Amino acid sequence: MFEITREDLGPNFTFGAATAAYQIEGGQIDGRGSSIWDTFSATPGNVKRADNGSVATDHYNRWPEDLDLVRDGGFEAYRFSLAWPRLIPEGIGAINPKGLAFYDRLIDGMLERGIKPYATLYHWDLPSALMDKGGWMNRDIAGWFGEYAALVGRHFGDRLHATATINEPWCVAFLSHFLGIHAPGYRDVRAAARAMHHVLLAHGTAIDALRAEGAKNLGIVLNLEKAEPASDSAEDQLAFDYGDALFNRWYLDGLFKGRYPELLTNRLAQYLPDGFEKDMEVVSRPLDWLGINYYTRGLYKYDATRPVFPYTGIKGDLPKSDLGWEIYPKGLEDLLVRVSREYTKLPLYITETGMSETDDTRRVKFYDSHLRAVANAQAQGADVRGFFAWSLLDNYEWAEGYTSRFGIVHVDYETQKRTPKGSYRAFQGMLHNTR
């Protein structure tokens, strides 16, 4: 069980669990279109064991049972994503009524159980038809995404407690277009630079579209890290500056200062879209809250052999998860204080944190220490309002396939049986009868 109590986080603190459509839904039927993860996972070598999300945890059919788990765990909120290709199979144009009906059932099911719906418009499942048009490399995606956002705002907005535009724009842009680890798997600096800008332009365009439809309580979810230099040397300090700028400051500066770090705009000048500066007013549209996903730190060492960005990320000596990610709760505390002091006084939500691990006793300790880190950040003035565990269920963990388990509920992928783990029981014990 946890040592921290709910009262340590404040009387109005929101506890929830989080998932994402492609990772749990399956249900590639009923008019759903193809996504870039369908094709990326079908390409040999991209995903461990060639796993794909065609079935995942069968949430498309088993959603009532999964919402019961959210409710019975004592969570008052559920963060989920809508699948763009399920709602608009080609990304633009014709709407799929069966897709609307599925999310009607899901959202109404949350409300019937007293669960607040926290929706995310985009959690990486871009319609394949839009990839054919250039995807995030094409400036037109801002308009395509705006049309999709308008549909969500118009059809679901009055039932959603909160809406985020995009989950983890660093992953959408850099991980997927420069490092090539996630769909669409590009390793190209021009592709990455354009995606880095267009993902935030699309976010701002979607905020405008949602507000035009009367949607309230709007935000975005950034994945941020506690960036640190590998040593005190001037070279490693420069490496840290690049790493922090790429992972953290590009998105925080763009959203809250209306500009990108000069270190990066100078380095990427020949690759960025012409006139991108004129878009910054849209990029930095006012928000109602900021979501932060936190998992580990970035430790940066100078590397002169690397083109464009002269650094390499290294592993430190902290304890690690089974994915090799360092466990660093103090990093979360420091990060929350930094964001609240340097960037925004908006309410902050930990929209994801969790641990890939088969030893659930370690996961319980992970959550306990990270909740304590949130309380410590609150004591230093950070306005943190909520915490969402990643993830409710073991699921399709992208390029790791089904080999990585983040869930607080175990899923037997052969039978789809759900079994709460000790970490679920720890949350349940803390939250029981306090709703």
MIROTI-757755 format. One record per atom (N, C-alpha, C, O): residue in one letter; x, y, z. Coordinates in pm, whole numbers, plus 50000, padded with zeros to 5 digits. Layout:
<pts>
AXYZ
...
</pts>
This chain:
<pts>
M500854988050000
M500005000050000
M500885012550000
M502085011850025
F500255023849972
F500985036449968
F501165042050109
F500325040350197
E502295048750127
E502495056350250
E501825070050240
E501305075150339
I501825075850120
I501175088750101
I499665087050109
I499145076350075
T498955097150153
T497505096850161
T496905106750063
T497585115750013
R495635104850037
R494975114149948
R494995128350005
R495115138049930
E494885129450134
E494865142650197
E496175150150176
E496195162450179
D497275142750155
D498565149250133
D498585157350003
D499405166349987
L497685154149911
L497645160949782
L496595172049777
L496515179249677
G495805173549881
G494805184249883
G493395179049860
G493215168549798
P492395186449908
P491015181349907
P490385180549768
P489455172749749
N490875188349672
N490255188549539
N491115181949432
N490905184049313
F492065173949474
F492985167449382
F492265156249307
F491525148449367
T492495155449175
T491845145349091
T492765133449068
T493925135149030
F492245121549093
F492975109349062
F492295102148947
F491065100748944
G493105097648852
G492545090748737
G493495080148685
G494615078748732
A493025072748587
A493835063148513
A493775066848365
A492805072948320
A494815063248291
A494935067648153
A495135055848059
A495695045448096
T494655057647935
T494875048047826
T494965055847695
T494865068047694
A495165048647585
A495125054547451
A494455044947356
A494565032747370
A493765050547258
A492905042647170
A493635031047103
A493225019547117
Y494725033947030
Y495355023246953
Y495925012447044
Y496035000847004
Q496275016047166
Q496915006547256
Q495934996747320
Q496344986147367
I494645000047322
I493694991347391
I492484987347307
I491914976647330
E492074995547211
E490754993447150
E490654980947066
E489704973247081
G491624978546975
G491364968546873
G490174973246790
G490074985146758
G489284964046757
G488054968146690
G488274975046558
G487664985446530
Q489144969546475
Q489414975746344
Q488344971246244
Q488614964846143
I487124974946280
I485924971146205
I484984983146207
I485364994046248
D483764980946162
D482704991046173
D483095004446112
D482785015046165
G483795003845998
G484095015945924
G485355023145964
G485665033545906
R486095017946062
R487335024446103
R488345024145989
R488525013745925
G489005035445965
G490015036045862
G491375031545912
G491555029146031
S492315030245821
S493685026445854
S494435038045917
S494215049645884
S495335034746011
S496195044846071
S497655041746041
S497985030845994
I498525051546068
I499955049446042
I500535038446130
I501545032546095
W499895035646244
W500405024746327
W499995011146273
W500675001246299
D498915010446198
D498574997946132
D499654994246030
D500074982746023
T500085004045952
T501075001145848
T502495000245904
T503294992145857
F502805008546002
F504135008046064
F504364994446130
F505434988546115
S503364989546202
S503514976646270
S503494964946173
S503974954046205
A502954967046055
A502944956545953
A504264955645876
A504464946545796
T505164965145902
T506454965545832
T507504958245914
T507744962046029
P508124947845860
P509074939845939
P510174948246002
P510744957145939
G510454945146129
G511534951746200
G511144963746282
G511944968546362
N509924968846264
N509524981046335
N509064978446478
N509294986746566
V508424967046501
V507824964046631
V508284950346676
V508364941046595
K508594948946804
K509014936046856
K507974925346827
K506774927346848
R508444913946778
R507624902246747
R506554905046641
R505644897046620
A506684916646572
A505694920646472
A504304921946532
A503304919846462
D504224925446660
D502924927446725
D502214939446665
D502844948846616
N500884939146669
N500094950446620
N498884952646711
N498634944846803
G498154963246684
G497034966946769
G495674962746716
G494664968646752
S495634952546630
S494364948846568
S493344943646671
S492134945346653
V493854937446778
V492974932846886
V493264940647014
V492354944847085
A494574942447042
A495014949347164
A494364942847286
A494484930747305
T493664950647370
T492984944647485
T491474943847462
T490704942147556
D491074945047336
D489664943347298
D488744952947374
D487604949547406
H489244964847403
H488454974847473
H487214978947392
H486204983147449
Y487294977647261
Y486154981147176
Y484904973247217
Y483794978347208
N485104961047263
N483984952747307
N483874951847459
N482784949347511
R484974953847530
R485004951547674
R485014964447755
R485334964347874
W484674975547692
W484754988447761
W483914989047889
W484344995647983
P482714982647898
P481984983748026
P482784977948143
P482804983848251
E483424966548121
E484244960548226
E485404969748264
E485744970848382
D486014976248164
D487154984948192
D486724997448268
D487445002048357
L485565002948234
L485065014548310
L484695010548452
L484835018548544
D484204998448470
D483944993548606
D485224993248688
D485214996348807
L486344989448624
L487624989348693
L488035003448735
L488545005348845
V487805013248649
V488115027148685
V487295031248807
V487825036548904
R486005028748800
R485105032548911
R485465025049039
R485585031149145
D485625011949029
D485855003849149
D487215006649211
D487415004149330
G488155011849132
G489445015549187
G489415028449267
G490405032049331
G488285035349263
G488175047949334
G488585060049253
G488575071249304
F488935057949126
F489345069049040
F488105076948997
F487085071148959
E488205090149003
E487075098248960
E487205103248817
E486295109848766
A488335100148752
A488545105048616
A489205094248532
A489925085648583
Y488945094848401
Y489515085248307
Y490015093048187
Y489235099848119
R491305092048162
R491895098548045
R491985088347932
R492615077847946
F491335091447821
F491275082447706
F491505090747581
F491445102947585
S491785084047470
S491905091447344
S490865086347245
S490435074847249
L490495095347155
L489615091747044
L490495088446923
L491505095046900
A490105078346848
A490855074346729
A490345082246610
A489215080446565
W491195090946559
W490835099246443
W490325090546328
W489285093946271
P491005079346290
P490495071446177
P489205063846207
P488545059146115
R488835062546334
R487545056446364
R486415066446340
R485315062546301
L486695079046364
L485665089346346
L485615094646204
L484525096846150
I486785096746142
I486855101646004
I487845092545932
I489045095445934
P487385081945870
P488275071545818
P489385076545726
P490485071145727
E489095086745645
E490105092145555
E490805104445614
E491625110845547
G490495107645738
G491115119145803
G490385132145779
G490355140745867
I489815133645662
I488965144945626
I487775139345549
I487825128245495
G486705147145545
G485555142645466
G484545134645546
G484145138645655
A484135123345491
A483015115845545
A483255111145688
A484335106245723
I482215112745771
I482255108845912
I481675094845925
I480705091445857
N482255086746012
N481795073046034
N480795072746149
N481185074546264
P479515070546122
P478515070846230
P478745060146336
P478415062246452
K479305048646298
K479555038246396
K480685042346491
K480715038146607
G481605050246442
G482645055546529
G482095065346630
G482435064946748
L481225074346584
L480545083446676
L479765075646781
L479775079246899
A479095065146738
A478255057446830
A479105050546936
A478705049547052
F480295045646897
F481155039046996
F481565048847105
F481475045647224
Y482005060647067
Y482445070147169
Y481255076047244
Y481405080247359
D480095076547183
D478885080047260
D478675070047373
D478435073947487
R478775057247341
R478585046947443
R479655048047553
R479355047047672
L480885050147510
L481985050747605
L481855062747699
L481975061247821
I481605074447643
I481505086547726
I480275085947816
I480345089347934
D479155081647760
D477955080247844
D478185069947955
D477675071548066
G478955059347924
G479275049448025
G480095055348139
G479895051648255
M481005064348108
M481755071248214
M480825079548301
M480875078848424
L479985087248237
L479105096148313
L478145088148400
L477855092148513
E477665076948349
E476765068448428
E477445062948552
E476785060048652
R478765061448547
R479525056148660
R480135067148747
R480885064248840
G479825079548717
G480365090548795
G481815093548767
G482525099048852
I482285089948647
I483675091948607
I483755104148514
I482965105448421
K484705112948540
K484895124748455
K485695121048330
K486795115548342
P485165123848211
P485895120548088
P486945131248055
P486615143048037
Y488195127048048
Y489315135448002
Y489735130047866
Y490395119647857
A489385136947761
A489615132047625
A490895137847566
A491265149147595
T491555129847483
T492685134447402
T492325132147257
T491925121247219
L492475142547175
L492115141447034
L493095132746956
L492685125046869
Y494375134146987
Y495375127246904
Y496415120446992
Y497205127047059
H496395107146991
H497415099347058
H498065090146955
H498105078046971
W498575096546846
W499535090646752
W498945082446638
W499705077546555
D497625080746631
D497055072146526
D496565080446408
D495355081146383
L497485086746337
L497135094846220
L496505086146112
L497025075446081
P495395090646053
P494825083145940
P495835081545827
P496505091145789
S495925069445774
S496905066645668
S496695075445546
S497665079145478
A495455078645517
A495175086945399
A495815100745412
A496165106745311
L495965105745535
L496635118645553
L498145117145547
L498845126545509
M498655105645583
M500085103045565
M500435103245417
M501515107545378
D499495098345335
D499705098845190
D499885113045140
D500505115345036
K499345122545213
K499445136745177
K500595143845247
K500745156045237
G501425136145319
G502565142045386
G502465142545536
G503445145545605
G501275139645589
G501105139045734
G501565151645805
G501215162745766
W502345149745911
W502785161045993
W503835169645924
W504195180245976
M504325165445810
M505265173545733
M504545183845646
M505175193145595
N503245182345630
N502425190945544
N501705201345630
N500975197745722
R501905213945600
R501255224645676
R499735223245677
R499095227845772
D499175217145576
D497725215745568
D497155207445683
D495945207645708
I498025200245753
I497515191945863
I496875200445971
I496025195546045
A497265212945983
A496625221646082
A495135223046052
A494305222546144
G494785224645925
G493385225645887
G492665212345901
G491525212045947
W493325201445863
W492695188245878
W492395185346025
W491325180446059
F493365188346109
F493185185646252
F492115194946311
F491365190946400
G492065207246260
G491035216446306
G489635211446274
G488725212846356
E489445205546155
E488145199946119
E487765188446212
E486615187346255
Y488725179946240
Y488495168746332
Y488155173846472
Y487235168746536
A488885183846519
A488615189546651
A487225195446657
A486525194046758
A486815202146550
A485475207946547
A484395197246561
A483405199146631
L484605185846493
L483645174846504
L483555170046649
L482455168246701
V484695168046713
V484695163346851
V484025173446943
V483215169847028
G484365186246925
G483755196547008
G482245197346990
G481495199047086
R481815196046866
R480395197146835
R479595185246887
R478505186946941
H480145173246870
H479385161146901
H479525156747047
H478565151847107
F480725158447103
F480985153147238
F481265163847343
F481225161047463
G481535176047298
G482105186147387
G481335188647515
G481935190847620
D480005188347510
D479225191447629
D479265180347733
D478815182147846
R479815168547695
R479905157447790
R481325155047840
R481545146547927
L482295162447787
L483685160447825
L484065169947938
L483775181947931
H484705164648040
H485155173148150
H486355181548107
H486495193048148
A487225175748025
A488415182747976
A488835176447844
A488595164647820
T489465184647758
T489925179747629
T491345184547605
T491645196347618
A492225175047571
A493575178247527
A493645176547376
A493015167447320
T494385185147311
T494515184147166
T495425172547127
T494995163547055
I496665172847173
I497695163447126
I498435157647245
I498765164747341
N498705144747238
N499525138047339
N500975137647291
N501275132147185
E501875143447371
E503305142347353
E503795146447214
E504205138047135
P503735159447185
P504195164147053
P505645160947023
P506015159746906
W506505159547126
W507895155447099
W507905141747032
W508675139446939
C507075132647079
C507015119347019
C506435119946878
C506935113246787
V505395127846861
V504775129346728
V505795134346627
V505825129646513
A506625143946669
A507535150546576
A508935144446575
A509365139146472
F509635144946686
F511055141546688
F511305126546694
F512095121246616
L510645119646785
L510815105246797
L510415098046670
L510995087746635
S509445103546601
S508855096746486
S509395101446351
S509255094446251
H510025113346347
H510505118746221
H512015121046217
H512585122746109
F512675121046333
F514125122446337
F514795109446384
F515745104746323
L514285103846493
L514845091446544
L514265079146477
L514885068546477
G513075080446420
G512475069646342
G511975057846423
G511765047046367
I511785059746554
I511425048546641
I509925045546637
I509515034046653
H509125055846615
H507665054146608
H507165058246469
H507875064546391
A505935054346441
A505335057446311
A505285072546290
A504955080146381
P505615077046167
P505825069346043
P507245064346019
P507525058845913
G508135066246116
G509455060246107
G510465067646021
G511375061445966
Y510315080746008
Y511285088545932
Y512555090846015
Y512505091346138
R513675092345945
R514945096346006
R515525107445919
R516485105445844
D514905119245930
D515195130045837
D515045143345908
D513975146145963
V516065151645909
V516035163945988
V515005173845932
V514365180946009
R514855174545801
R513855183545744
R512445179045782
R511605187145821
A512185166145772
A510885160945812
A510615164245958
A509505168345993
A511625162346043
A511445164846185
A511185179546214
A510275182846291
A511945188546153
A511775202746179
A510375207346140
A509755215246212
R509895202546029
R508555206445985
R507485200646077
R506525207446112
A507655188146116
A506695182146208
A506725189146343
A505665190846405
M507885193246390
M508005200246518
M507185213046520
M506585216546622
H507145219946408
H506335232146402
H504875229046374
H503985234446439
H504625220446277
H503235217846237
H502405211546348
H501205213946356
V503035203546435
V502275197346543
V501755208046639
V500645206646692
L502515218446662
L502055229046751
L501105238646679
L500195244146740
L501325240746550
L500355248646473
L499005241646469
L497965248146483
A499025228646451
A497765221046452
A497095221746588
A495865222946597
H497875221146694
H497325222646829
H496585235846843
H495435236046886
G497235246846807
G496595259946821
G495355261246735
G494365267246776
T495415255646614
T494245255846525
T493095247946586
T491935251946576
A493415236746650
A492385228646714
A491775235846835
A490575234646859
I492595243046910
I492055250847022
I491015260746971
I489945262147030
D491335267646863
D490375277146806
D489095270046763
D487995274946788
A489245258346699
A488075251046651
A487215246046766
A485995246746759
L487845241146871
L487095236346988
L486355247847056
L485185246447091
R487025258947073
R486375270347138
R485215275547055
R484195279847109
A485355275146922
A484275279546834
A483035270746849
A481915275246826
E483245258246890
E482135248946912
E481625249247056
E480725241647092
G482195257947138
G481735259447276
G482395250047374
G481975249347490
A483435242747331
A484115233547423
A484855241247530
A485385252147505
K484895235647650
K485525242147765
K486665233447818
K486785221647784
N487495239447902
N488545232447978
N489515225347883
N489585213047879
L490255233347807
L491105228347700
L492575229147736
L493015238647802
G493335219147693
G494765219047720
G495525210747618
G494985206947514
I496765208047650
I497635199447570
I498445191147667
I498625195047783
V498945179647621
V499745170847705
V501165170047649
V501375165147538
L502125174947726
L503535174347688
L504235163347764
L503995161547884
N505105155847696
N506025147347770
N507305155347795
N507955160047702
L507645156847922
L508795164647962
L509735155948045
L509315146048104
E510975159748050
E511965152448127
E512765162048214
E512815174048186
K513385156848316
K514375164448392
K515695162748317
K516375152548333
A516065172648237
A517295171948159
A518475176048246
A518385185648323
E519575168748233
E520785171648312
E522015168848227
E521995160048141
P523115176248250
P524375173248181
P525055161248245
P524885158748365
A525815153748167
A526525142148218
A527675145948310
A528105137848392
S528175158248296
S529255163048383
S529185178348386
S528305184448326
D530135184448457
D530195199048466
D531005205248353
D531195217448351
S531485197248261
S532305202648153
S531495211748062
S530275210248051
A532175221247998
A531495230547906
A530845223047791
A529775226647745
E531515212347745
E530965204647634
E529665197747674
E528695197847597
D529635191847792
D528415185047835
D527305194947870
D526125191747858
Q527685206847913
Q526675217347935
Q526015221247803
Q524815223747798
L526805221847697
L526235224647564
L525335213247520
L524255215547465
A525765200947544
A524935189447511
A523605190047585
A522545187747526
F523665193247714
F522445194947793
F521555205847735
F520335204147730
D522145216847692
D521355227947637
D520575223347515
D519395226747499
Y521215215747428
Y520525210447311
Y519445200347351
Y518315200847301
G519785191447441
G518805181347482
G517585187447547
G516455183747517
D517815196947637
D516705203647705
D515875211747606
D514645212047616
A516535218247511
A515815226147412
A514935217547324
A513795221247294
L515445206047282
L514685197247193
L513535190347264
L512445189047209
F513775185847386
F512765178047456
F511765186847529
F510575184047528
N512245197447593
N511385205547679
N511075219347622
N509905222847605
R512125227147593
R511905241447569
R511225244347436
R510505254347425
W511435236147334
W510765238747206
W509245239847228
W508595248747173
Y508695230947308
Y507255230247327
Y506795240147434
Y505785246947416
L507515241247543
L507145250747647
L507305265147599
L506425273447622
D508415268147534
D508625281747483
D507595285147376
D507035296147376
G507335275647287
G506365278247181
G504985281147235
G504325290647193
L504545272947331
L503195274347386
L503045286547474
L502025293347469
F504055289447557
F503885299547662
F504695312347640
F504465322247710
K505635312347545
K506385324447516
K506215329047371
K506675339747333
G505535320847291
G505285324547153
G506525325047067
G506575332346968
R507535317347105
R508775316547026
R509445303247057
R509175296847158
Y510345299346966
Y511125287246986
Y512535290847033
Y512975302147011
P513255281747098
P514615284747142
P515525288547024
P515585281446924
E516215299647039
E517085304446931
E518165294346897
E518575293146781
L518625286946996
L519615276546973
L519155267046863
L519955262646781
L517855263846862
L517325254246765
L516915260946635
L517135255346527
T516305272746642
T515905279246517
T517135282646433
T517075282346310
N518245285946499
N519485288446423
N519975275546357
N520355275646240
R519965264746432
R520475252046379
R519565246246272
R520035239646179
L518265248546285
L517285242546194
L516775252246087
L515825249046015
A517395263846075
A516865274545988
A516575269945846
A515545273545790
Q517445262045789
Q517255257845649
Q516175247145632
Q515775244045520
Y515705241545743
Y514735230645737
Y513335234645782
Y512355228245744
L513235245045861
L511935249245912
L511085255245801
L511625260245703
P509745254645814
P508885260645712
P509125275645701
P509345282345801
D509085280745579
D509245295045558
D508145302745633
D506975299045628
G508555313245702
G507575321745769
G506925315545890
G505835319745929
F507555305545951
F506935298946066
F506655308846180
F505745306746260
E507455319546186
E507295329346294
E505895335546294
E505385339346399
K505285336546177
K503955342646166
K502875333946230
K501775338746257
D503185321346254
D502205312146312
D502215312146465
D501355305946527
M503165318946526
M503365317246669
M502205322446754
M502015317846866
E501445331746702
E500265336246775
E499245325046787
E498565323746890
V499125316946682
V498215305446688
V498795294546777
V498075288546857
V500085291946764
V500735281846847
V500505284546996
V500285275247074
S500555297247034
S500505300947176
S499125305547222
S499015314047309
R498095299847163
R496735303047207
R496575300347357
R497155290747408
P495805308547429
P495605306247572
P494965292647600
P494095288047526
L495415286447708
L494925273347750
L494305274347888
L494435284347958
D493615263647926
D492995263048059
D493795254348156
D493645255748277
W494635245648105
W495455236848188
W496555230848103
W496495231147980
L497565225448169
L498655218748101
L498825204848158
L498915203148280
G498875194948070
G499165181248111
G500645178148092
G501245181947992
I501225171248189
I502635167448183
I502735152348201
I502255146748299
N503385145848104
N503725131748116
N505195130848154
N506055136748088
Y505475123548261
Y506845122648310
Y507185108048340
Y506405100948403
Y508365103848293
Y508815090248318
Y510235089348372
Y510525080948457
T511135098048324
T512535096448360
T513285109448332
T512675119648301
R514605108848345
R515425120548315
R516145118648183
R516225107548132
G516685129548129
G517585129048016
G518975133048063
G519145143648123
L519965124648037
L521345127148079
L522185128647952
L522305119247874
Y522775140547931
Y523335143947801
Y524855145647805
Y525395152347893
K525505139447709
K526965139947694
K527305145347555
K526665141547457
Y528285153947548
Y528685159847420
Y529225149147326
Y529945140147368
D528865150347200
D529325140847098
D529495148446967
D528525151046896
A530735152046935
A531025160046817
A530805152446687
A530765158546580
T530665139246694
T530495131346572
T529055131446522
T528785126846411
R528145136546602
R526735136246563
R526365148746486
R526565159846536
P525835147346366
P525435159046289
P524185165646348
P523395159046415
V524035178146324
V522895186546364
V522905189146515
V523035200646557
F522755178746596
F522665180646741
F523825173046808
F523835160746809
P524795180246864
P526055173946910
P525965167947050
P526665172247142
Y525115158147067
Y525005151847197
Y524605137247180
Y524145133047074
T524775129747287
T524205116347296
T523605114747435
T524145120047532
G522515107647444
G521915104847573
G522545092347634
G522735082347565
I522865093047761
I523515081747827
I522675077147946
I521785084247993
K522965065247993
K522285059748109
K523055063448235
K524285062348239
G522345067648337
G522955070648464
G522965058548556
G522725047348512
D523255060948683
D523415049948779
D522215048348871
D522325041548974
L521075054448837
L519885052848919
L519225039348892
L519465033348787
P518385034348984
P517615022148957
P516765023748831
P516345034848797
K516525012748762
K515865013448632
K514675004048624
K514614993948694
S513735007548536
S512614998748505
S513084987848410
S514254987648371
D512184978848372
D512604968248281
D512814973248138
D513274965648053
L512484985748111
L512824991947983
L514154999447990
L514595005247891
G514784999348107
G516035006548124
G515875021248153
G516845028848148
W514665025548185
W514425039548218
W514755041848365
W514295034448452
E515535052248393
E515885055248530
E514675059848611
E513825067148561
I514625055648735
I513535059348825
I513995071248907
I514925070148987
Y513345082748887
Y513875095348940
Y512725104448983
Y512425114248914
P512075101449095
P510945109749139
P511325124249166
P510525133249144
K512545126649214
K512975140449238
K512935148649109
K512715160749111
G513165141748997
G513085148648868
G511695154148841
G511555164948783
L510665146848882
L509295151648865
L509055163948951
L508475173748904
E509505163449075
E509355175049164
E510025187249103
E509425197949096
D511275185749060
D512015197049004
D511355202248877
D511295214348856
L510875193248794
L510245197148668
L508975205148692
L508755215348627
L508135200648784
L506895207848813
L507175221848868
L506495231448832
V508165222948953
V508515236049007
V509045245048896
V508715256948890
R509855239448808
R510395247448697
R509285252648606
R509245264548573
V508375243748567
V507305247948476
V506445258848541
V506075268648476
S506135257148668
S505265266748736
S505955280148759
S505295290448763
R507265280148774
R507985292648798
R508405299648670
R508395311948663
E508765291848566
E509335297848445
E508335299448332
E508565307248239
Y507215292048337
Y506365291748218
Y504905295448241
Y504375303648166
T504245289848339
T502805292148347
T502295289948488
T502815281648564
K501265297448522
K500545295448648
K499275287348626
K498445286048717
L499115281748507
L497955273248481
L497955261148573
L499005256948620
P496765255548600
P496725242648669
P497495232148591
P497385231248469
L498285224148663
L499065213548603
L498475200048642
L498025198148755
Y498495190648548
Y498055177048575
Y499155167448532
Y499725168848424
I499455157748617
I500305146648573
I499385137348495
I498655129348554
T499415138548364
T498485131048280
T498985116948250
T498215108448205
E500275114448274
E500815100848270
E502045100248357
E502885109248352
T502165090048434
T503435084648480
T503195070348521
T502095066648562
G504235062448511
G504095048448544
G505385041148513
G506405047248482
M505345027948523
M506555019948517
M506295006848445
M505364999548479
S507125003848346
S507084990748282
S507844981048370
S509044982348389
E507114971048424
E507724962448526
E506844950348550
E505614951448552
T507454938848568
T506694926848604
T506594925148756
T505694918348804
D507514931348831
D507494930848977
D506634942449027
D507094953849032
D505394939449063
D504474950349096
D504784957049228
D504324968249253
T505554950649313
T505954957549437
T506814969749404
T506754979849473
R507604968849297
R508384980449253
R507474991249197
R507745003149214
R506394987149130
R505464997049074
R504755004649186
R504545016649176
V504384997649292
V503745004349406
V504685014949463
V504255026149491
K505955011449480
K506935021049532
K507125032649436
K507275044049478
F507105029549306
F507245040049204
F506135050449220
F506405062449227
Y504885045749225
Y503775055149235
Y503805062749368
Y503545074849371
D504125055949475
D504165062549606
D505195073849606
D504915084849654
S506375071149552
S507425081349551
S507115092849456
S507475104249484
H506445089849346
H506105100549251
H504925108949301
H504865120949274
L504005102849372
L502955110849437
L503555119949544
L503125131349560
R504535114949616
R505215123349714
R505935134849646
R505955146049698
A506525132249530
A507185142949454
A506185153849415
A506525165649417
V504965149849379
V503935159749347
V503605168049470
V503505180349461
A503445161749584
A503145169149707
A504285178749740
A504035189949785
N505525174549719
N506655183349744
N506645195449651
N506955206549692
A506275193049525
A506185204149429
A505055213849467
A505205225949455
Q503945208249512
Q502855216849558
Q503325225949673
Q502975237749677
A504105220349764
A504595228049878
A505495239549835
A505695249149909
Q506055238449713
Q506915249049659
Q506155258249562
Q506765266249491
G504835256849560
G504015266249484
G503485261349352
G502755268649286
A503815249149311
A503295243949185
A501825240249201
A501455233049294
D500995245149111
D499555242849120
D499185229949048
D498635230148938
V499505218749112
V499235205649052
V497875200849101
V497635199949221
R496995197849006
R495595194949040
R495205180249024
R494125176249069
G496055172148959
G495625158448937
G496765149348896
G497855153848861
F496485136148901
F497495125848875
F496795114048809
F495865108348865
F497255110248689
F496695099048614
F497745088048601
F498835090448550
A497415076248647
A498325064848639
A498365059548496
A497325057348434
W499585057548444
W499755050548317
W500285036648348
W501395034948398
S499475026948318
S498205027748249
S497185019348325
S497555011148408
L495925021448294
L494895013048355
L495174998348326
L495114990048416
L495484995348201
L495624981448156
L497004979048096
L497584988048036
D497524966948113
D498594962548024
D498074963947881
D496894961447855
N498954968047788
N498434971047655
N499524970147549
N500644965547575
Y499184974447429
Y500114974747317
Y501054986647337
Y500654998147320
E502304983747371
E503244994447405
E504084998247282
E505314997647285
W503395002147176
W504015007747056
W505124998547003
W504874986746979
A506325003746984
A507394995746924
A507834984147013
A508514974946966
E507454984347141
E507744973147230
E506714961947216
E506874951247275
G505654964247139
G504604954247124
G503964950947258
G503674959747338
Y503744938047280
Y503124933547405
Y504164928447506
Y503814921547602
T505434931847485
T506494927147574
T506634935947698
T507284931847794
S506054947747698
S506194957347807
S504854959147876
S503834961247810
R504864958448008
R503614959448084
R503654971348180
R504394971448278
F502834981348150
F502694993248234
F501444992848320
F501275001548405
G500564983248301
G499234983748361
G499224981948511
G500064975048568
I498234988248574
I497924985048714
I496904973648719
I496584968448826
V496414969848600
V495574957948584
V496254948748483
V496564953048372
H496474936348521
H497104926648432
H496094921948327
H494914919848358
V496554920448204
V495734915048096
V496394902548042
V497564902748001
D495654891548041
D496074879247974
D495664880747828
D494474880347796
Y496634882547739
Y496304885747601
Y495664874147525
Y495064876147420
E495774861947578
E495124850547515
E493634850347546
E492804847547459
T493294853247671
T491894852547715
T491254866247735
T490034867247747
Q492074876947738
Q491644890547768
Q491124892147912
Q490424901847942
K491444882747998
K491034883948138
K491804895248205
K493024896248191
R491074903548278
R491654914448355
R491804910148501
R490884904748561
T492984912748558
T493244909448698
T493944921248765
T495084924248729
P493304927848859
P493964939148927
P495254934948995
P495334924349058
K496274943348981
K497574941049044
K497604948049180
K496664954949219
G498704946149251
G498874952649380
G498854967849370
G498394974549462
S499344973249258
S499334987849241
S497904993049227
S497585003849278
Y497034985549160
Y495624989149154
Y495034989149295
Y494324998349334
R495344978749372
R494824977749508
R495364988949596
R494674993649687
A496594993349570
A497155004349649
A496385017349623
A496055024649716
F496095020049495
F495255031749465
F493865030149526
F493325039449586
Q493315018349512
Q491985015749564
Q491945017849715
Q490995023749767
G492965013149785
G493005014949929
G493105029549969
G492485033850067
M493895037349893
M494045051449923
M492765059249892
M492395068449965
L492095055449783
L490955063349736
L489615058249786
L488605065149772
H489585046349843
H488305040149882
H487515048849978
H488035053650079
N486245050949944
N485315058550027
N485725073050049
N485305079250147
T486535078449958
T486915092549970
T486385100849854
T486685112749844
R485605094649766
R485115101849648
R483985111249687
R483445118249601
</pts>
